């Protein structure tokens, strides 16, 4: 029903407006008594065999929602009712910022893809904290970035600020230095700036008891040598793991009219490359750290391939938009089926 009726109707309108319309609709629907229970019954698979313990946290199932969808932690409770094992909120910055000028979100239907140049639009970390104070049982990841106006030489301060503000309200952290939509942000992926940033966050983390897992989200556009640097940095800084991958700046093989729009590309064109990055990191590191696989997951088989390549968990974003919430259940069913065989 989603792909035959709902998606065609939604895809007739501006993607960013549809995003906020969908948020409002789901929020209002879930306020109806029994509505969340109905969604859980329809989409959620509760099975002990799906549980995963990764970087010290217990996940109800290995399928999560990637950052960028619930930027301000406004809908994490309702989204968890659709069957997700965990929700990653953000990217959030210390101060509120409007992001880039509109139009900044584009569908590429012929490619089952999306291009976005949102630019970390969010209401700021303090607003997010107030919403997360109401959380009771959703496993939450906090994806943190720097404000656009903050120069790279001061970027560490932004990450530390959001880390400390969110510490009591998220289960793990994700350091986002790989979005292509904040000027010069990806320069923080270079070896020395990245080591400085992660070491500083780990120093803050080690002051806490207990500390919390810190993960690094990387771009799919890194070379093999850069990926080897990432492995070295993860091991040197002793962070908990990696999320592979963010959006790409590549436009290879695209068919859609919007293919030349600036921004990060997500969706099916990323399927193969994201899996390659996961496999490279897993094999070259000797499976030394957990990897969350994200990028181009539009079918249950896409998710299985990322898990077999070395991912411990997977996340959806564009596939969730194109395929609908049934995809979460399909992936979890496929995982259970594979365990029987």
Helices and strands as residue ranges (DSSP letters): I 2-6, H 7-10, H 15-30, H 35-43, G 48-50, E 52-54, E 57-59, E 63-65, H 76-80, E 86-92, E 105-108, G 109-111, E 113-116, H 125-132, E 140-144, G 152-154, H 155-166, G 167-169, E 172-176, G 185-189, H 191-206, E 213-218, H 224-237, E 241-244, E 264-267, G 268-270, H 271-284, E 290-294, H 300-309, E 313-316, H 318-323, H 326-340
